[in-house]
Amino acid sequence: MAMWVFGYGSLIWKSGFHYDERLPGFIKDYRRVFYQGSTDHRGTPEFPGRTVTLEPAKGEYCWGAAYKITNKEDQYNALEYLEVREKQYDMKAYVDFFTDLNATPTVRGVMVYIGSADKKRNKNYLGYASLEEIAMQIVLAKGPSGPNTEYLFKLEKALEQLGHGDEHVTDLANEVRRMLCEMKH
């Protein structure tokens, strides 16, 4: 039986595992937000970066990419890889994945990693902050995987390439660009 994984952040542009098929599409009733702290990739324990997680949002769509993995060894390797890469996310959910707004699910039971808002279970959850506060944290943070700004701009570009920008991501990217421009002058 095939395993499917949904990516809504860096998995869109960098899967890091072997897969048989990649489908652009969306999940329903979630929105992407920069509320998850990153102390291992885009920040440090002393100064966490911000990465995306999902929060429930009735009637909204979160666009990304789903990856189909059929070979058992590839599934094992993908899970082993993802459990390390996504270790700061405390939940796995199994959701319906769609490629068409007016259709039934293309795939049911697609696995997705989520950083929950439960601070007892998810010590890296940063939660809501103003656009300016999130932008400044992204401007200043960097970690072993690179600057936090790179993550934001790659996500913005990946969503544009899917043909489905995300208002939260675009607004944040524009604010970060504004701040970077001001810092140069």
N, C-alpha and C positions, 0 to 999 in steps of 0.2 A: 504494500500500500504506500502511496506517495505521501510525503510529508511536505507541508507548505509553511513558509515563514513570511510574515509581512514586515516590511521595513518602512518606516516613516521618518527616519533621521538619516544617519550616515550609511545605513544599509542600502539606501536608494542608490548611492553612487559607489559604494565599496562593500560588496557582500563579504568577501574574504573566505568563501567556501565554494565548493563545486556544486553547481545546480544544473538542472536539465532545461528549465524554462523560466523566463522572467516576464511577468505580466504587470503592466501599469494598471492601477485601479485604486479602489478606495474601500474603506470600512465606514460603516454608518454609526452615528450617535457618539462619536468621539471627536475631540479637537486636539491639535498639536499645540503644546505650550512649552516655553523655555523655563520650566520650573524644576528640572532635575539638575542637581549639582554633579560636576565631574571632577573628581579628585585624582583620577588615574589616566585620563586621556587628554582633556582640554583644560585642565587646571591642576592644582595641587591640594593636599589637605589644608595647607595654610591659606590658599586662595583658590577656591573652587571655580571652575568655569561653569558655564550653563549649557546644557544640552536639552533636547526635547524629550518630553514624555507625553502621554495621552491623559486627558481628563474626559469624563463623561460629558456629553453635550447633545441632548436630544435634538434630532433633526439635522445635525451637522454631518459633514463628510470629511474624512481625513484621507488625502491622496498619498500614494506611495507606490511600492512595488512588492509583489508577492513572488516568491521563489519556490519552484517545485523541485523537490529532491526525491528521486525514485530509488536509487541504489541504496541498499541497507548500509553498506560501509560509508557511503557519502553522507547518509543521514546521521550516522554515529559521529563521524568527523565534524559535520556541521554543528551538531548539538554540543559536542565537546568544545569547539571553537567559540560558539555563541555564549555558552555558560561562563567562559572567562571574559569575553569581550563585553558582555552585557551584565556582568556580575553586580553592578551597582543598581540594577533594576530588580525590584523585589517580587514582581508578579509576572506570571505568564497567563495570558488569556487566549481563548480559542474563539475566533470570531468569524462571521461571514464576510467574504470578500467579493466585491463587485467590480465589473469592468464597464457596466452600462447603467446609467441612472434609472432607466425604466424596466430593468430586468430583475429576474430572480438572482440569487447569489451565483457567481461563477464557481466559487469553491467554498465549501462549508468547513469550519474547524481549522482555519488558518491560525498558526501560533504567532503571537505578538508579545514582545517584552514591554512591560509598563513599570515605571517608577511611581508607586502609589503615593498618595498624600499622607499616609500613615507614618508619622515620624518615628514611631517605635519600631516599625519594621523596615523603614527606608530612611536611614540616617542621612542620606544625601539629598533628600527632598528639600528644595529651597522655597518653593511656593511662589505665590504672587509677589510681584514688585512692580513699580511703575516702569513704563517703557524706557525712560531715561536711566533708571537704576539698573535694569537688566542690560541695557546697551553699554553702560560704563563698565559693568562687571565683565562683559564679553570683550570689550576693548583691552582691558588690563590683564585678563587671564591667559595663561599659556601652560601647557603641560607636555608630557612625553610624546603625544601625538601631534603637537603643534599648537599654534595660537588658536584661541577660541573664535577669533574673527574668521579664520579659514573655514571652520566648521559651519558657521552661519552662512558665509558667502557660497560655499559649496552646496549647502542645502537649498538656498535660494535658487541657484542655477539648476540644480537637479529637478526641482519642482517646475521651473519654467520649461525645462526640456520635456517634462511629462505633459506640458500644456495646461497645468493646473497650479498656478501660484497660490500662495497661502498668505492672506492679509497680515497675520501676526508676524510671519517670517519677513515679508517685504517691509512692513513698517519698522521692524527692528533693524533690518539691514540698512535701511535708509537713515535711521537715527545713528547707527554705528558709523556710517560713511560721513555723516555731518560732524560727528565728534572727532573722527580721525582728521578731517579737513581742518577743523578748528585747532587741533593740537599741532598741526604743521605750521600754523600762522601765528 
